[in-house]
Amino acid sequence: MRWLRKLGNVVLVANSVLALAAHAQDPATTYPNRAIRVVVPYPPGGTSDTLMRLIGQKLTERWGQQIVIESRPGGAALIGTEVVARAQPDGYTLLATDMGSVLISWLSHAKPSFDYLRDLTPVMVIAYSPHVLCVHPSLPVRTPKELIALAKQRPGQLNYAGALAGASIMAGIDFAQRAGIQWAYITGRGGMQTVMDVVTGQADVFFNGMLPTVPHIQSARLRLLAVSSDKRVERFPNAPTVAESGMPGFLTGSWQGLLAPAGTPPEIVTKLHAEISRALKLPDVIQRLSVLGTEPRYSSPGDTAREMQSERERMAKLIRDTRFKPGQ
């Protein structure tokens, strides 16, 4: 009996050691134990920057570790993106970005130094914000159909503003291709500059995210023609969708997402996804997102990866078909 009791004690100790070892090998158990840097590859004040500051505050409160938002604009979002793609895959350097913009930048660059799908690991899509189709108030149009008619009367004379190699400029390319029109493109460094190009009359028309655009719609410095979602938005119930205005299937917008360097432990990716999803369900966050005109999303890492691949194929075809190279 003593022998059996001793054997039992040995087994218990062995199991405890194995459990402790497994616990120690799980990198998520101690993550994070220092500040996390989140790179935003655009100028401050845009959708990605604002959204990540909101979520970052909640993560800091939850973890007791600072979430440092670092703006690294330039190179049509490629500079900041490459910083993360080349960072240590330990979960302490992340990328908050418009998923479409960074993908388009990569596709349109002549010789990208990294592979968007190979060198980055998706964590999740955090939120979606439809684009709004707006014009300068001096333009004599009030509907997408009137805009198309005017563009056909003045081929190549209307100026379309969009962030360099961004989702907003690709929305304009897609719209123009479907409508059979031509306009000149004015490319800027980000959503805020794009807005100001139209507000000041340097450009005539654009698709852009709601966050930087809504204040100027409300002040009548921009005229809203339509939204690019699949259904009308609560904030502008009288604004039709582009699809219902004669362009079925038209859907664009800003899908804000979080990416990590390839090789980041899946346990850390899973923890990030779970904690951000929890933050997105907090009442004050839901209320703030509604004010910003964006909807929370909870896409899993796997679903996000599939969406990235599908969007890459769609955008590559659009760029190829239109022979447009916005990054060059």
Summary of the structure (lengths in Angstrom):
residues: 328
radius of gyration: 23.2
end to end distance: 81.1
largest distance: 99.0
contacts: 1147
relative contact order: 0.18
helix: 48%
strand: 20%
